[in-house]
Structure formats: structure tokens, C-alpha cells
Amino acid sequence: MSEMNIPVIIPYTDHREAEEMAKVVASGWVAQGPKVAEFESAVAKHEGIAHGIATTSCTTALHLTLFALGISSGQDVIVPSFTFVASANSIAHTGANPRFVDIFRETFCIDPNSVKQFIEMNYSQRGDSLVHKTDGTTLTAILAVHQFGLCADIPALTEIADEYGLLIIEDSACALGAKASGKNQGSFGNPSCISFHPRKSITTGEGGMILTDNEQFAKRLRGLRSHGASTSEVARHNSGGFLLPAFDDIGYNYRMTDIQAAMGLAQMEKFDFILKTRREKAARYNELLAGLDILTTPTEPDGYYHTYQSYVCMLNFDGLTTEQGGEKRDNLLSELEKRGVATRQGTHASHTLECYKKLYGLKPEAIPNSWACDRLSLTLPLYVQMTEAEQDYVTLQLKEVLVLCKN
Ligand SMILES: *Cc1c(COP(=O)(O)O)cnc(C)c1O
């Protein structure tokens, strides 16, 4: 029996969430309404962006954004392989092809050189379009993922996007509050999409949000998330409830409820505290785990502000292949679980998942860093309520298991 039982994450809530949600239930207006609008303003204001458009999840936020940008079948969107499968799925949902590129092992974020190489190898310029040499599809966008709360190198990606006439969309599922070069995620001129799943820094149970400074685009997204209606429910009720809205586009129902938004507002009250605490605990892990050859702790490049949605380390097994190292890593995770410490691999290499393997037939080693990070990464527990004793226990168990690993 282990002395402790430590999960990877616990949402940070108190009485405020239940209080705010109960008020909404009592008010009788539980679907998307005033609370969603208030939550959208609170999140957008925090990030210094003009508009927030709440959705049912980050996956639907990404899908809606890509759809509204005109991404559809016959088109390609570049996405890093090493990301939660929803990034690629949101592209596939539009009918377009997710095209997998590699990441940096140090930051887990998309490598702009890999993007450039992928374009130069696979596409030829025809007029204004980049056409895939064998499939005939057109490359239109890059989905940049701010992995685990660290911003991707948006300036370098912007240079490539400008050179080839591509759009950038930011998958900020894990990165609410993240910064690069002193700028907030989502303030580089691209739409960015946030997640409020319980595995992220703040939660609404399920939920997502698109952030954009473009007023026209925001208006279009608001319509498309609500069946394609061109007036909001609130405006409709205020102008005489019998009026039905006009439907100019075939839209979706991706609306967040006011109950969820009430929870989100209570979460936003503590968001800065959550961020600060997660960063302090990450810094403490960095100290406790410093100087181990076998383990690399997460990096935060100069000018970046990491939210540590996940604290993800890399294992360095000298002289082992990725495959062999991966087996060792899995044994290590299993041993930690026995000792009451829940851990996970960072995320997966999407090109190795059956749903995309059967589509492209890519070998794991075709995208080597993504594959290595799939097999050799390790997420440690990190949550606001985590005590120093718990963190010490995790570190002690990890160090013991790493010693076992060496033999
Ligand atoms: C969690 C996550 C998503 C999906 O978010 P949901 O709100 O669960 O749909 C998308 N992309 C990345 C990088 C994620 O980590």
C-alpha cells in the first residue's frame, strides 16, 4: 500500500462556483445568455483581446474557427503531430486534411523549420496557391499549438505564413494566460482557441472559447455557433420574443450554457492566483529535480511565460532506441502508479494513432521528435492544492524509480 494517492490534476474550486451556478438555475435562464456574455468579456479582457466567443469545447472552438475561415475539403492544414488528437480532428471535421509536422523536443512546440521543409518538399506554387504535388490539395493554414501552456514561436511561423500566404490559427487549449515576447497568446493577430476542460488551468466542466480582435469575424462566429442565426437570443428576446432570427448560413449548435459560464466566472476570480501558484510549484519541481542526467525538466525560453497546464519532463536513456526507452518509461509510470503517484505521457504523436495511421500510413519515426516525445515524456502531478509534502513525495518516488531504471 502506498502512503499517498496523488492525481495528475484536481480542478481548483471553492464555494463560489456552486453559488454562482445556483443563481443561474434559480433565474430560469440556463442556456446561453447574459452569463455567457459576461464570461466572454472577462476572459477576453484578461488576455487583452477585443472579443470572446464561448463554445462547448476547444475542439468545437477550433472547428468553428477553421470553418468560418473557409477551410474545407480539398485543403490542407499543417499541425504538429505531438498534440492531443483533438487538434488534428478539428481540421478533419471541416473535410480538410491535417498534415503533420514535427516539434522541438525542448519546448514540445511546433518547429518552424519542420513547417518550411514540409512545404518545400510537398507543395508547388501554382498562381496564388500551394498545391500538394501528389494529392492536388491546397495548403491554406497552420494550426499552431501552444503545448502544455508554452507559446509556439508565432513570429517565426508568421514569417512562413506571410511568405506562402497561409493563415495561422492558435490552439491555446492549454495556454490561457501564456505570453511570448511580452505579448499574450492570441494577441498576434490570429484567432486563438481556449479549453475549459478540467484537465486545463480553469474549468467549466466542458467548454471552450475563441478569442479574436476582428469584430466582423467575431460576429460571424457568434452566428455560426448558434445554428447560423444572424441575431442573438438576447437581442431576439429584447426585440419581441415571437421574432425568429434569420438564418443565412448552415451553422452549428456549439453554445455554452449560462450554468457553465457562471462556473467560469467564479474560476476567473481565482485565475491569476491559479497561474501564480502553478508557476511556483513548477519552479519548485525544477529545483527538486535539478541535476539529474536521466531527466530533463520543462524549459521556459527567455521572454516566454509558461502557464504549466502540464509539467512535462523528458527521459534520457543513454544508448536506448526510442522504442526501448518507451518501454522503460511505461514501466516507470506503472511503478509510480503503484506508489500512489499518477503520471501520464505528455501527449501522443497523432500520426501514430490508428485513426491517422490508417489515413496516411506514416511510420512512427517519420516524425522523429514527436515520436520520441510520445515515448519518453512524463507528466508529473501539479495542482493548486498540492502540498509541499505531496510534491516531496512525488519527487522522492520518482528519484527512487529512476535509480531502479538505471539498472
Ligand atoms: C485539451 C486540448 C484540446 C481539446 O480541448 P477540449 O476542450 O477538450 O475539446 C485541443 N488541443 C489541445 C492542445 C489540448 O490540449
The ligand as a MOL file (V3000), in Angstrom:
LIG
                    3D

  0  0  0     0  0            999 V3000
M  V30 BEGIN CTAB
M  V30 COUNTS 15 15 0 0 0
M  V30 BEGIN ATOM
M  V30 1 C -7.3100 19.6890 -24.4150 0
M  V30 2 C -6.8630 20.0400 -25.7490 0
M  V30 3 C -7.7640 20.2230 -26.8150 0
M  V30 4 C -9.2220 19.9040 -26.6990 0
M  V30 5 O -9.9070 20.6670 -25.7720 0
M  V30 6 P -11.4140 20.2760 -25.3870 0
M  V30 7 O -11.9310 21.4850 -24.6850 0
M  V30 8 O -11.3320 19.0800 -24.5040 0
M  V30 9 O -12.1340 19.9930 -26.6570 0
M  V30 10 C -7.2650 20.6750 -28.0210 0
M  V30 11 N -5.9580 20.9100 -28.1990 0
M  V30 12 C -5.0570 20.7210 -27.2170 0
M  V30 13 C -3.6160 21.0480 -27.4580 0
M  V30 14 C -5.4800 20.2590 -25.9620 0
M  V30 15 O -4.5740 20.0360 -25.0030 0
M  V30 END ATOM
M  V30 BEGIN BOND
M  V30 1 1 1 2
M  V30 2 1 2 3
M  V30 3 2 2 14
M  V30 4 1 3 4
M  V30 5 2 3 10
M  V30 6 1 4 5
M  V30 7 1 5 6
M  V30 8 2 6 7
M  V30 9 1 6 8
M  V30 10 1 6 9
M  V30 11 1 10 11
M  V30 12 2 11 12
M  V30 13 1 12 13
M  V30 14 1 12 14
M  V30 15 1 14 15
M  V30 END BOND
M  V30 END CTAB
M  END
